[in-house]
Amino acid sequence: MESFVLNNLPLKEKLVFILCISFATLILITGIYDFLIDEFIAREIVMTIGVFLILLSAGLMPKLFFSPLTNILKSESIPTIGNPKVQQWLSLSGVFICSLGLVWRLLL
């Protein structure tokens, strides 16, 4: 099903999808490496996972990068790749986890 959805996207939206997923994966890999090899700080891996989820959710809605801001704010929903609820949960989870890591960093 997903490959069918990706086949219908324009080239620029496919590139945004690939770049977001690539950057998200790179950030997650470097965060895990820093956590395991360099410093064993749990709040850093929490922040890394949050950023990973936010970038992953951004990659699932590539039209966001090419639509005017007024159209985005007017519309009730932005077309996503796959199920919109999955994208929304990834985004909200990423924001929540990043906020948790930020509060943890500020308190300790």
Secondary structure, 3 states (H helix, E strand, C coil): CHHHHHHCCCHHHHHHHHHHHHHHHHHHHHHHHHHHHHCCCHHHHHHHHHHHHHHHHHHCCHHHHCCCHHHHHHCCCCCCCCCHHHHHHHHHHHHHHHHHHHHHHHHC
